[in-house]
Amino acid sequence: MSLHSRAAVAAASIVLALAGTAVAQQPPPSNMTFFITSVGSPFGANFGGIEGADRHCQMLAARVGAGGKTWRSYLSVQAADGKPAINARDRIGKGPWVNSAGVQIAANVEELHTPALNKINTENGRAETGRMIPSRLFVVNQHDILTGTLADGTAPPPDKDMTCGNWTKSGNDSQAMVGHHDRMGLRDDEPSKSWNASHPSRGCNAASLVTTGGAGLLYCFAAD
C-alpha cells in the first residue's frame, strides 16, 4: 500500500471514529416513551396496515428491554370503504413522552402539536437504541419520517391517498405525508420545519422513500 493510500485509510478511520462518537448508542432509560425507529420496513411504507406498524414499534422496543409498554406508531388512517379515519394524535396516549436520552419531548398531546413547544429535533430525534437519526446535514439523510398526518395530528381527507393505502401499499402509485424530525428543509417555511407534515413522499416503495431523504422510519409513542 502506498503512503498516499495509507494516509487516506487513516483519515477515513478518523472520520468513522468521529462519526461513531457523534451518534454513539446508549441504553434507553426505563422511562423511555418515545423513539424513532432505527429501521423501516423492507416493503417501504407497507406495514400490512397500521396494526403492522404498531407491531414494528413494539418489536424494536422489546429488543432494548422496553417491550413492557404498549407502543403505537404515530400514523393516521384515512377514511375508506365505509370505515372512519383514525387520527395519529388520538392513539398515542396522553404523555409525557421521553426519548432514549431521557429528554422530555412533550408533556401532552397539545404540546406535542405546538411547534414552538415540542422538542423533536436533530439532537432529540433518537432511535430506540439511543442512536441519533441522521438529519439533512449528514451525508445520508433520513429526516423524512412517515406520518400520513396533517400538522394538527389528524388524518388527511379521503380525496387523495396520503397514507400509502393506509399503510398497505409499496408501489409508486400512492404517496405518504412525511415530517422532518430535524425541523429543517430546503426553505425557511412551516412545512420544511414541520416534524409531522412536511411534504408527500415520491412513492411508497423503499427506494422512493430514500430518494426524498428518508428510510421509511416511524415515530413510536408509548400509549400507556
Sequence and secondary structure as in RCSB ss.txt:
>XXXX:A:sequence
MSLHSRAAVAAASIVLALAGTAVAQQPPPSNMTFFITSVGSPFGANFGGIEGADRHCQMLAARVGAGGKTWRSYL
SVQAADGKPAINARDRIGKGPWVNSAGVQIAANVEELHTPALNKINTENGRAETGRMIPSRLFVVNQHDILTGTL
ADGTAPPPDKDMTCGNWTKSGNDSQAMVGHHDRMGLRDDEPSKSWNASHPSRGCNAASLVTTGGAGLLYCFAAD
>XXXX:A:secstr
  HHHHHHHHHHHHHHHHHHHHT      TT  EEE SS BTTBT SSSHHHHHHHHHHHHHHTT TTS EEE  
 B  BTTB  B GGGSS S  EE TTS EEESSHHHHT TTT   STTT BBTTS B   TTSSS   EEE    
TTS    TTS  BHHHHT  SSS  BEEEETT   SSSSTTTT SS SEE S SSHHHHHHTTEEEEEEEEE  
